[in-house]
Amino acid sequence: MTYTAEKEKEYENFLRERSRKVKVVRKEVSIEKENNKEGIDNTKRKGHGTTHTL
């Protein structure tokens, strides 16, 4: 594979998108924690706890 500036730009965009997604996930997790002050364990609930693996 030949190295081009276009490929580099594509890769930078990919990294930027990925880091944005990670930030969004972290925000969702912190919102979940905020909403969860009563101490309900979200990880025990079906369909939860598996979505936050990065």
Backbone as CSV, one residue per row, in Angstrom:
resi,resn,N_x,N_y,N_z,CA_x,CA_y,CA_z,C_x,C_y,C_z
1,MET,0.849,-1.201,0.000,0.000,0.000,0.000,0.885,1.252,0.000
2,THR,0.618,2.119,-0.928,1.412,3.347,-0.984,0.841,4.374,-0.027
3,TYR,1.732,5.083,0.625,1.352,6.076,1.627,1.038,7.403,0.944
4,THR,-0.158,7.911,1.155,-0.542,9.185,0.537,-1.087,10.134,1.585
5,ALA,-1.085,11.401,1.233,-1.633,12.415,2.139,-3.136,12.208,2.315
6,GLU,-3.772,11.708,1.262,-5.216,11.446,1.333,-5.522,10.391,2.383
7,LYS,-4.730,9.323,2.374,-4.901,8.260,3.373,-4.713,8.816,4.784
8,GLU,-3.709,9.669,4.924,-3.440,10.266,6.227,-4.643,11.086,6.690
9,LYS,-5.223,11.850,5.787,-6.391,12.670,6.118,-7.562,11.770,6.518
10,GLU,-7.762,10.701,5.743,-8.830,9.748,6.058,-8.658,9.195,7.459
11,TYR,-7.416,8.823,7.774,-7.127,8.228,9.076,-7.357,9.234,10.195
12,GLU,-6.959,10.484,9.988,-7.187,11.523,10.997,-8.677,11.714,11.246
13,ASN,-9.452,11.735,10.147,-10.902,11.857,10.289,-11.478,10.679,11.065
14,PHE,-10.962,9.485,10.760,-11.424,8.285,11.450,-11.149,8.387,12.949
15,LEU,-9.937,8.826,13.296,-9.584,8.962,14.711,-10.462,10.007,15.392
16,ARG,-10.690,11.112,14.700,-11.516,12.176,15.264,-12.928,11.668,15.526
17,GLU,-13.506,10.965,14.542,-14.843,10.401,14.701,-14.883,9.444,15.879
18,ARG,-13.863,8.571,15.953,-13.843,7.565,17.011,-13.757,8.217,18.381
19,SER,-12.896,9.232,18.518,-12.757,9.876,19.822,-14.037,10.619,20.187
20,ARG,-14.730,11.147,19.166,-16.006,11.808,19.432,-17.013,10.800,19.967
21,LYS,-17.058,9.610,19.338,-17.975,8.566,19.794,-17.667,8.169,21.230
22,VAL,-16.381,8.028,21.540,-15.981,7.656,22.900,-16.451,8.715,23.885
23,LYS,-16.277,9.998,23.532,-16.731,11.079,24.409,-18.230,10.995,24.639
24,VAL,-18.998,10.721,23.576,-20.448,10.614,23.694,-20.814,9.487,24.646
25,VAL,-20.151,8.343,24.489,-20.423,7.200,25.367,-20.134,7.576,26.814
26,ARG,-18.989,8.235,27.048,-18.643,8.631,28.416,-19.690,9.567,28.983
27,LYS,-20.194,10.483,28.160,-21.232,11.415,28.609,-22.483,10.640,29.014
28,GLU,-22.869,9.654,28.183,-24.047,8.844,28.501,-23.863,8.106,29.815
29,VAL,-22.669,7.568,30.021,-22.398,6.835,31.257,-22.533,7.769,32.458
30,SER,-21.975,8.980,32.344,-22.051,9.903,33.477,-23.497,10.342,33.722
31,ILE,-24.287,10.502,32.648,-25.706,10.835,32.816,-26.400,9.696,33.546
32,GLU,-26.086,8.458,33.144,-26.674,7.290,33.783,-26.342,7.274,35.271
33,LYS,-25.104,7.610,35.604,-24.703,7.646,37.005,-25.473,8.723,37.753
34,GLU,-25.653,9.884,37.111,-26.420,10.976,37.722,-27.839,10.516,38.032
35,ASN,-28.466,9.851,37.052,-29.844,9.406,37.210,-29.964,8.246,38.186
36,ASN,-28.836,7.715,38.602,-28.832,6.470,39.347,-28.390,6.681,40.793
37,LYS,-28.759,7.793,41.364,-28.317,8.095,42.732,-29.004,7.226,43.784
38,GLU,-30.137,6.586,43.389,-30.843,5.736,44.355,-30.099,4.428,44.586
39,GLY,-29.112,4.138,43.766,-28.297,2.946,43.976,-28.782,1.730,43.238
40,ILE,-29.608,1.930,42.206,-30.020,0.795,41.382,-28.819,0.378,40.539
41,ASP,-28.560,-0.919,40.486,-27.395,-1.401,39.743,-27.770,-1.613,38.283
42,ASN,-27.308,-0.717,37.428,-27.640,-0.813,36.011,-27.029,-2.038,35.334
43,THR,-25.915,-2.517,35.870,-25.241,-3.632,35.218,-26.048,-4.918,35.351
44,LYS,-26.912,-5.003,36.378,-27.703,-6.205,36.575,-28.932,-6.220,35.654
45,ARG,-29.315,-5.038,35.199,-30.499,-4.944,34.360,-30.180,-5.462,32.970
46,LYS,-31.096,-6.198,32.378,-30.856,-6.802,31.072,-30.638,-5.714,30.019
47,GLY,-29.614,-5.910,29.205,-29.354,-4.958,28.131,-28.518,-3.770,28.560
48,HIS,-28.118,-3.734,29.807,-27.296,-2.627,30.293,-25.961,-3.162,30.778
49,GLY,-24.975,-2.297,30.816,-23.674,-2.690,31.332,-22.756,-3.257,30.265
50,THR,-23.344,-3.716,29.167,-22.497,-4.243,28.098,-22.251,-3.181,27.040
51,THR,-22.998,-2.082,27.099,-22.908,-1.070,26.046,-21.728,-0.146,26.261
52,HIS,-21.112,-0.168,27.434,-20.069,0.819,27.746,-18.659,0.294,27.545
53,THR,-18.536,-0.942,27.013,-17.188,-1.446,26.792,-16.587,-0.730,25.602
54,LEU,-15.404,-0.156,25.784,-14.786,0.616,24.708,-13.809,-0.248,23.926
